[in-house]
């Protein structure tokens, strides 16, 4: 007689404690090297607490003000934000040497995206230098439509040409309402949307996935960022799957198939080693998933755990549970149901959910802020009880997306 497996639960209280520790205490020394990414870490903490129902709206006003002031300290005088106060010189250092202001330590695109999102949790966007930021954003776009991370003192655009920067640029533009110029003004200051869309389209590969950029290998993270880009700028035909005349992706059905193929069956080894600890869980299936598999025994329907990888023949990773489910969610609200949600949820909650809260990158790993947030986000897309509904395009709770819509409406009123 088969005994039904008891379904695991998300330990809400333990996760809240984990995120509150991240917010209120010093992070482990391993985070020292990520000082330039503190704005990103701050966003993950604020948004995770929001998803868990204990967000910044429950903080004392003093704490909200302190967080808001910390974010604004990172605002660059020439537009955009730096990654932490340690990467923002005093204004006196940004001197005019005859060729415009020096970029002593330039703003960067990811920090700007996370700063604006974080401000929406603790206040308004009134103190964001909107016009300067949008002008600066335009300087980051290359002739091929891609975006870089920052602009150097000599005007060179630095950073990769991958889909992450496309997504972040589209997000910054939308949040600051760069798509709607003030009455009486033209749109010469806007980015080139057609070139941006062309760059995204060029990254789609023969098998449906989307790569870092043209002629690269498809990757789940880049696929999600590309879909998010098109979703934010309203170039994604989510109501039609023909793809024949799609103004965004060139072959949506193949993209869906490729995303579903990122599922990997997973099993635990029961043997004990000398230290009497379990050996790490290992993947037992990698490759293309088929509803009717050509090879007997390769169906994912009967496995207890299903993880996700980012590329063919790679190991499973908590973050890819988000990149895949979010991509399918944006392609249609019912598309994520093509996945083995029950087994995927079980993988997250039994294999990578940590005893102190948070999620690790892989089974047996300690929790970290990045994977802990994306693990929660994936579960929110799966409609996990106790978590708020989620907006996959902006990577925040649906309620917070509505708040951002209100804030962006006020962006032109001052």
C-alpha positions as CSV (number, residue, x, y, z in Angstrom):
1,X,0.0,0.0,0.0
2,X,1.4,3.4,-1.0
3,X,1.5,6.0,1.7
4,X,0.8,9.5,0.6
5,X,3.7,12.0,1.2
6,X,2.8,14.7,3.7
7,X,3.1,18.0,2.0
8,X,5.7,20.4,3.4
9,X,4.8,23.9,4.6
10,X,6.4,27.3,4.3
11,X,7.6,28.3,7.8
12,X,6.4,31.9,7.7
13,X,7.5,32.8,11.2
14,X,11.0,31.5,10.7
15,X,11.4,33.3,7.4
16,X,10.2,36.6,9.0
17,X,12.9,36.2,11.6
18,X,15.5,35.5,9.0
19,X,14.6,38.7,7.0
20,X,14.4,40.8,10.2
21,X,17.9,39.7,11.1
22,X,19.1,40.7,7.7
23,X,17.5,44.1,8.1
24,X,18.5,44.9,11.7
25,X,21.8,43.3,12.3
26,X,25.2,43.1,10.6
27,X,25.4,40.6,7.7
28,X,28.0,37.8,7.7
29,X,31.5,38.7,6.6
30,X,30.8,36.9,3.2
31,X,28.8,39.9,2.2
32,X,31.7,42.3,2.5
33,X,32.6,41.9,-1.1
34,X,29.1,42.9,-2.2
35,X,29.2,46.4,-0.7
36,X,28.6,47.9,-4.2
37,X,25.4,45.8,-4.3
38,X,24.0,46.9,-1.0
39,X,21.0,48.7,-2.7
40,X,20.0,45.4,-4.3
41,X,20.3,43.5,-0.9
42,X,18.2,46.2,0.7
43,X,15.5,45.8,-1.9
44,X,15.4,42.1,-1.5
45,X,15.0,42.5,2.3
46,X,12.2,45.1,2.1
47,X,10.3,43.2,-0.6
48,X,10.6,39.8,1.2
49,X,9.2,41.2,4.4
50,X,6.4,42.7,2.3
51,X,5.6,39.4,0.7
52,X,5.5,37.8,4.2
53,X,3.0,40.5,5.4
54,X,5.4,42.4,7.7
55,X,6.6,45.0,5.3
56,X,7.8,48.6,5.7
57,X,4.2,49.8,6.2
58,X,4.4,48.1,9.6
59,X,7.7,49.8,10.6
60,X,7.9,52.7,13.0
61,X,8.1,56.0,11.1
62,X,11.6,56.6,12.4
63,X,12.8,53.4,10.8
64,X,11.1,54.2,7.5
65,X,12.7,57.6,7.5
66,X,16.1,56.2,8.2
67,X,15.8,53.7,5.3
68,X,14.6,56.5,3.0
69,X,17.5,58.8,4.0
70,X,20.0,56.0,3.4
71,X,18.6,55.4,-0.1
72,X,18.7,59.1,-1.0
73,X,22.3,59.4,0.2
74,X,23.2,57.1,-2.7
75,X,21.6,59.4,-5.3
76,X,24.1,60.7,-7.8
77,X,24.1,64.5,-8.6
78,X,24.2,63.7,-12.3
79,X,21.3,61.3,-12.3
80,X,20.9,57.7,-11.1
81,X,22.0,56.0,-7.9
82,X,25.1,54.4,-6.6
83,X,25.2,50.9,-5.0
84,X,25.9,52.1,-1.5
85,X,26.9,55.3,0.4
86,X,30.5,54.2,0.2
87,X,30.3,54.6,-3.6
88,X,29.0,58.1,-3.6
89,X,31.5,61.0,-3.2
90,X,30.5,64.3,-1.6
91,X,29.0,66.7,-4.1
92,X,32.2,68.9,-3.9
93,X,34.2,66.1,-5.7
94,X,32.0,66.2,-8.8
95,X,33.8,69.3,-10.1
96,X,33.6,71.1,-13.5
97,X,36.9,70.8,-15.2
98,X,35.9,72.4,-18.4
99,X,34.3,69.3,-20.0
100,X,31.3,68.9,-17.8
101,X,31.1,67.4,-14.4
102,X,33.5,64.6,-13.5
103,X,32.0,61.1,-12.9
104,X,34.1,60.5,-9.9
105,X,32.2,57.4,-9.0
106,X,29.3,57.0,-11.5
107,X,25.8,55.9,-10.9
108,X,25.0,52.4,-12.1
109,X,21.8,51.1,-13.6
110,X,21.0,48.1,-11.3
111,X,21.4,50.3,-8.2
112,X,19.1,52.9,-9.7
113,X,16.4,50.3,-10.4
114,X,16.6,48.9,-6.9
115,X,16.7,52.3,-5.2
116,X,13.5,53.5,-6.9
117,X,11.7,50.3,-6.0
118,X,12.9,50.5,-2.4
119,X,11.8,54.0,-2.1
120,X,8.3,52.9,-3.0
121,X,8.2,50.8,0.2
122,X,9.2,53.7,2.6
123,X,7.9,56.9,1.0
124,X,7.5,58.6,-2.3
125,X,9.6,59.4,-5.4
126,X,9.4,63.2,-4.8
127,X,13.1,63.5,-4.0
128,X,14.3,61.5,-7.0
129,X,15.9,63.7,-9.6
130,X,13.6,62.3,-12.3
131,X,14.7,64.5,-15.3
132,X,18.4,64.0,-14.5
133,X,17.8,60.2,-14.1
134,X,16.0,59.9,-17.4
135,X,18.6,61.9,-19.3
136,X,21.4,59.8,-17.7
137,X,19.4,56.6,-18.7
138,X,19.5,57.6,-22.3
139,X,23.3,57.9,-22.2
140,X,23.6,54.2,-21.3
141,X,22.0,52.9,-24.5
142,X,24.3,51.7,-27.3
143,X,23.7,52.0,-31.0
144,X,22.6,48.3,-31.2
145,X,19.8,49.0,-28.7
146,X,21.5,47.3,-25.7
147,X,22.2,49.0,-22.4
148,X,25.4,49.2,-20.3
149,X,25.7,49.4,-16.5
150,X,27.5,52.8,-16.2
151,X,29.2,55.6,-18.2
152,X,32.8,56.4,-17.5
153,X,34.5,59.8,-17.2
154,X,35.4,59.7,-20.9
155,X,31.8,58.9,-21.9
156,X,32.4,55.2,-22.6
157,X,29.5,52.8,-21.8
158,X,30.7,49.9,-19.6
159,X,29.0,46.7,-18.7
160,X,27.7,43.7,-20.7
161,X,25.1,43.8,-23.5
162,X,22.9,41.2,-21.8
163,X,19.2,41.2,-21.1
164,X,19.5,42.1,-17.5
165,X,20.4,45.7,-18.3
166,X,17.6,45.9,-20.9
167,X,15.1,44.8,-18.3
168,X,16.4,47.2,-15.7
169,X,16.4,50.1,-18.1
170,X,12.8,49.4,-19.2
171,X,11.9,49.3,-15.5
172,X,13.5,52.6,-14.6
173,X,11.9,54.3,-17.5
174,X,8.5,53.0,-16.6
175,X,8.8,53.8,-12.9
176,X,9.8,57.4,-13.6
177,X,7.2,57.7,-16.3
178,X,9.7,58.3,-19.0
179,X,7.2,56.9,-21.5
180,X,5.0,60.0,-21.0
181,X,6.8,63.4,-21.4
182,X,5.4,66.5,-19.7
183,X,2.7,68.4,-21.7
184,X,4.2,70.6,-24.4
185,X,7.5,68.6,-24.5
186,X,8.7,66.2,-27.2
187,X,10.1,62.7,-26.7
188,X,13.6,63.4,-27.9
189,X,14.9,62.5,-24.4
190,X,13.4,59.1,-24.5
191,X,15.4,55.9,-25.1
192,X,15.1,54.2,-28.5
193,X,12.5,51.5,-27.9
194,X,12.6,50.0,-31.4
195,X,16.3,49.3,-31.1
196,X,15.8,47.9,-27.6
197,X,13.1,45.5,-28.9
198,X,15.3,44.5,-31.8
199,X,18.1,43.7,-29.5
200,X,15.9,41.5,-27.3
201,X,14.5,39.7,-30.3
202,X,18.0,39.0,-31.6
203,X,18.8,37.1,-28.4
204,X,16.2,34.4,-29.1
205,X,17.8,31.1,-30.2
206,X,16.8,28.3,-32.4
207,X,15.4,26.3,-29.5
208,X,13.2,29.1,-28.1
209,X,15.3,30.2,-25.2
210,X,16.8,33.7,-25.0
211,X,20.5,34.3,-24.6
212,X,22.7,37.0,-23.0
213,X,22.9,38.6,-26.4
214,X,23.1,37.6,-30.1
215,X,24.7,34.3,-30.8
216,X,25.0,33.2,-27.2
217,X,23.7,30.2,-25.3
218,X,20.1,30.5,-24.0
219,X,19.7,31.0,-20.3
220,X,16.6,31.0,-18.0
221,X,17.7,34.2,-16.2
222,X,18.2,36.1,-19.5
223,X,15.0,34.7,-20.9
224,X,13.0,36.0,-17.9
225,X,14.7,39.4,-18.2
226,X,13.9,39.6,-21.9
227,X,10.3,38.7,-21.4
228,X,10.1,41.2,-18.5
229,X,11.5,43.9,-20.8
230,X,8.8,43.3,-23.4
231,X,6.1,43.1,-20.8
232,X,7.0,46.4,-19.2
233,X,7.1,48.3,-22.5
234,X,3.9,46.5,-23.7
235,X,5.5,44.6,-26.5
236,X,4.5,41.1,-25.4
237,X,1.4,39.6,-27.1
238,X,0.4,37.4,-24.1
239,X,-3.1,36.8,-25.6
240,X,-1.8,35.2,-28.7
241,X,0.6,32.3,-29.1
242,X,0.9,32.2,-32.8
243,X,4.1,34.3,-32.8
244,X,3.7,34.9,-36.5
245,X,3.4,38.7,-36.3
246,X,4.5,39.1,-32.7
247,X,6.1,42.5,-32.1
248,X,8.2,41.0,-29.3
249,X,9.4,37.4,-29.2
250,X,9.8,35.6,-32.5
251,X,8.5,32.1,-31.4
252,X,6.6,32.1,-28.1
253,X,5.5,28.4,-28.3
254,X,9.1,27.3,-28.5
255,X,10.0,29.6,-25.6
256,X,7.4,28.0,-23.5
257,X,8.6,24.5,-24.5
258,X,12.2,25.5,-23.6
259,X,11.2,26.9,-20.2
260,X,9.2,23.8,-19.3
261,X,12.3,21.8,-20.3
262,X,14.3,23.4,-17.5
263,X,12.6,21.0,-15.0
264,X,14.9,18.4,-13.5
265,X,13.8,15.4,-11.5
266,X,15.6,15.2,-8.2
267,X,16.1,12.4,-5.7
268,X,17.8,12.1,-2.3
269,X,20.6,9.6,-1.5
270,X,19.8,7.6,1.6
271,X,23.4,6.5,2.3
272,X,25.3,7.8,5.4
273,X,28.9,8.8,5.2
274,X,31.4,8.7,8.0
275,X,30.1,11.9,9.5
276,X,26.6,10.4,9.5
277,X,25.2,13.0,7.2
278,X,23.3,12.5,4.0
279,X,25.1,12.9,0.8
280,X,23.9,15.8,-1.3
281,X,20.8,15.2,-3.4
282,X,21.5,14.6,-7.1
283,X,19.6,15.2,-10.3
284,X,18.3,12.1,-12.1
285,X,16.9,13.8,-15.2
286,X,18.2,16.6,-17.3
287,X,17.2,17.6,-20.7
288,X,14.1,18.2,-22.7
289,X,10.8,17.5,-20.9
290,X,8.1,15.9,-23.0
291,X,4.5,15.2,-22.1
292,X,4.9,11.9,-23.9
293,X,8.6,11.1,-23.4
294,X,10.4,9.2,-26.2
295,X,12.5,7.3,-23.6
296,X,10.5,5.3,-21.1
297,X,10.9,6.3,-17.5
298,X,11.8,10.0,-18.2
299,X,8.5,11.5,-17.2
300,X,8.5,14.0,-14.4
301,X,5.0,13.2,-13.2
302,X,6.0,10.5,-10.8
303,X,9.0,12.1,-9.1
304,X,8.8,13.6,-5.6
305,X,11.1,16.6,-6.3
306,X,11.5,18.8,-9.3
307,X,14.1,21.5,-9.4
308,X,15.1,23.9,-12.2
309,X,18.3,24.6,-14.1
310,X,19.2,27.6,-16.1
311,X,20.8,25.8,-19.1
312,X,20.8,22.3,-20.5
313,X,22.8,19.8,-18.5
314,X,23.4,22.1,-15.5
315,X,22.6,21.5,-11.9
316,X,19.4,22.7,-10.2
317,X,19.4,26.0,-8.4
318,X,16.8,27.7,-6.3
319,X,16.9,31.0,-8.3
320,X,15.9,29.2,-11.5
321,X,12.6,28.2,-9.9
322,X,11.8,31.9,-10.1
323,X,13.3,32.7,-13.5
324,X,11.3,29.9,-15.1
325,X,8.0,30.3,-13.3
326,X,8.1,34.1,-13.6
327,X,8.7,33.8,-17.4
328,X,5.8,31.4,-17.9
329,X,3.6,33.6,-15.7
330,X,4.2,36.6,-17.9
331,X,3.5,34.6,-21.0
332,X,0.0,33.9,-19.6
333,X,-1.4,33.3,-16.2
334,X,-2.1,29.6,-16.9
335,X,1.3,28.9,-18.4
336,X,3.0,28.2,-15.1
337,X,0.6,25.3,-14.6
338,X,2.4,23.5,-17.4
339,X,5.1,22.8,-14.7
340,X,5.0,20.1,-12.1
341,X,4.1,22.7,-9.4
342,X,3.5,20.2,-6.7
343,X,6.9,18.6,-7.0
344,X,8.6,22.0,-7.6
345,X,7.1,23.4,-4.4
346,X,8.2,20.3,-2.5
347,X,11.8,20.7,-3.8
348,X,12.0,24.3,-2.5
349,X,10.4,23.6,0.9
350,X,12.1,20.3,1.6
351,X,15.5,20.6,-0.2
352,X,16.5,24.3,-0.1
353,X,14.4,25.9,2.6
354,X,16.8,26.3,5.6
355,X,16.1,25.5,9.2
356,X,16.9,29.1,10.2
357,X,14.7,30.6,7.5
358,X,15.6,31.7,4.0
359,X,16.6,29.4,1.1
360,X,20.0,28.1,0.0
361,X,21.3,28.0,-3.6
362,X,21.1,24.2,-3.6
363,X,20.3,21.4,-1.2
364,X,22.7,21.6,1.8
365,X,23.7,25.2,1.2
366,X,23.2,28.0,3.8
367,X,20.6,30.7,3.0
368,X,21.7,33.8,1.3
369,X,19.7,37.0,0.5
370,X,19.5,36.5,-3.3
371,X,18.3,32.9,-3.3
372,X,16.1,33.5,-0.3
373,X,14.2,36.2,-2.0
374,X,13.8,34.4,-5.4
375,X,12.7,31.3,-3.6
376,X,9.9,33.2,-1.9
377,X,9.1,34.9,-5.2
378,X,8.8,31.6,-7.0
379,X,6.4,30.3,-4.2
380,X,4.4,33.5,-4.5
381,X,3.9,32.9,-8.2
382,X,2.8,29.3,-7.3
383,X,0.2,31.0,-5.0
384,X,1.7,29.7,-1.8
385,X,-0.6,30.3,1.2
386,X,0.7,33.1,3.5
387,X,2.5,35.0,0.7
388,X,1.0,38.0,-1.1
389,X,0.2,37.8,-4.8
390,X,3.2,38.6,-7.0
391,X,3.9,40.7,-10.1
392,X,6.5,38.8,-12.2
393,X,7.4,41.7,-14.5
394,X,8.5,44.1,-11.8
395,X,9.6,41.3,-9.3
396,X,7.5,42.7,-6.4
397,X,4.2,41.9,-4.8
398,X,1.2,42.8,-6.9
399,X,0.0,45.3,-4.2
400,X,3.4,47.1,-4.4
401,X,3.2,47.2,-8.2
402,X,-0.1,49.1,-7.7
403,X,1.6,51.4,-5.2
404,X,4.3,52.1,-7.8
405,X,1.6,52.9,-10.4
406,X,0.3,55.6,-8.0
407,X,3.7,57.0,-7.4
408,X,4.6,57.2,-11.1
409,X,1.4,59.0,-11.8
410,X,2.6,61.7,-9.4
411,X,6.0,61.9,-11.1
412,X,4.9,64.6,-13.6
413,X,2.9,66.6,-11.1
414,X,5.9,68.5,-9.6
